[in-house]
Amino acid sequence: MRRTAMMLGLAGLAVASVFNVAPASAQQGGFRLYPWCALYNGGRGGGGTNCYFSNRWQCEQAVRGVGGMCVVNSWYAAYGPYYSFGRGGGRR
C-alpha cells in the first residue's frame, strides 16, 4: 500500500513538472522585471502587491494616501532587469 502511494505521488510530481512552464511573455524574451514593489495595506490581513516601479519615488507616490510600503523586488535582486527561460544570456 505504501509503495503504491509513493509511486502515485512520484507520477503526479512528474506530470506537474511537465506542465510547469513560463508564461508566453517570458518565453518571448520581452518580460521585464522592475526593481521596486509596492505592498499595499488591505486591512484584515489582505492587501495587494504591485511590482511595476522603475524607482523608489514612483513606488512611494503610488502608496501615498492609501497606505503601504515600498520594498526591493526580490526577483529583480536575484535575476536583474531581464531574464529568460531556456534562452541563455540571463543571469542566474
C-alpha positions, -999 to +999 in steps of 0.1 A: +000+000+000+028+024+009+047+016-023+016+022-044+010+056-027+047+065-032+045+056-069+014+076-074+030+106-057+061+103-080+039+100-110+019+131-100+051+150-095+064+141-129+032+152-146+033+185-126+068+192-137+059+187-174+032+214-171+055+238-152+062+263-180+069+300-181+043+325-193+043+333-230+056+368-223+086+354-205+093+329-233+094+357-259+122+374-240+102+406-235+094+401-198+109+428-178+114+429-141+112+462-121+134+469-090+106+482-067+074+467-053+045+484-035+029+464-007-005+479+000-023+476+033-057+459+028-069+455+064-079+422+079-048+405+066-054+414+029-036+437+006-021+439-028+013+439-044+024+459-075+060+453-088+060+477-118+081+506-105+114+517-120+124+537-090+116+542-054+100+577-059+073+562-082+066+535-057+063+560-028+039+581-049+017+551-055+013+542-018+009+577-006-025+582+009-037+546+005-012+530+029+015+506+023+053+505+018+079+500-009+104+471-009+130+459-033+117+433-057+134+401-047+131+387-082+149+417-096+176+414-070+182+378-079+179+379-117+185+415-128+163+437-151+157+410-177+157+372-176+146+345-200+135+309-196+157+285-215+173+311-238+207+316-221+220+351-217+200+358-185+218+360-152+211+331-129 
